[in-house]
Amino acid sequence: MARLIILGPPGSGKGTQAEHIARHFRIPAISTGDLFRTHVRQKTELGAEASAYMDHGEFVPDHVTTAMLRQRLDEDDAGEGFLLDGYPRTVIQVAALDEMLTDRGQALDAALALTVDDHELLDRMLRRAQEQGRSDDTAPVIRRRLELYREHTRPVLEAYSNRGILLTVNGSGEREAITEAAIAAIEGALAKKAVGA
Ligand code: ADP
């Protein structure tokens, strides 16, 4: 059982890594971006509210995001653990998540940050744009997402670092090697916690 967060700039591969890491720990990977995309596809009210923000690379307002996540964390499969991908993205969301977890008598075990240099990020995202055609993978929108990441999500890393639960893994290189390094770092943190170190 583990309650984990994965952090990293857009294009860092966190969605892919999240799937593999979550499978290893037998917990659901919960991606707020994927949840939003499902709502948009299914044309729900929430999807209608979110899509204009997403298409411009802006953050969806917190009342929408937090309500959606709260609902998802209440599903049975998240009771024993989860790996959050794409949340929290701001220090305000850090506080919202703290509140959700406190309400449930739960706490985070670790926050894993993937690091990739900016040049590689841009390359990867433009490639993904060609392969998958995500509507927010255009050059100006990518730039905006990177800017928001620097401005608002970097401080999230700092917050978890101050709590002593931040793990950092280099996100450049072979997919499998990165997954292995991430799993090893998380297992190390869980083991340390188990002995109360
Ligand atoms: P990326 O990490 O590549 O930017 P995501 O799939 O995580 O992609 O997110 C896509 C979009 O969904 C974001 O640009 C934003 O509009 C919206 N979104 C996802 N998570 C959040 C969040 N925690 N708060 C606000 N908006 C979010």
Boltz pocket constraint, residues with backbone or C-beta under 6 A from the ligand:
constraints:
  - pocket:
      binder: B
      contacts: [[A, 8], [A, 9], [A, 10], [A, 11], [A, 32], [A, 33], [A, 34], [A, 36], [A, 50], [A, 53], [A, 54], [A, 55], [A, 57], [A, 58], [A, 59], [A, 60], [A, 61], [A, 65], [A, 85], [A, 86], [A, 87], [A, 88], [A, 89], [A, 93], [A, 136], [A, 145]]
      max_distance: 6.0
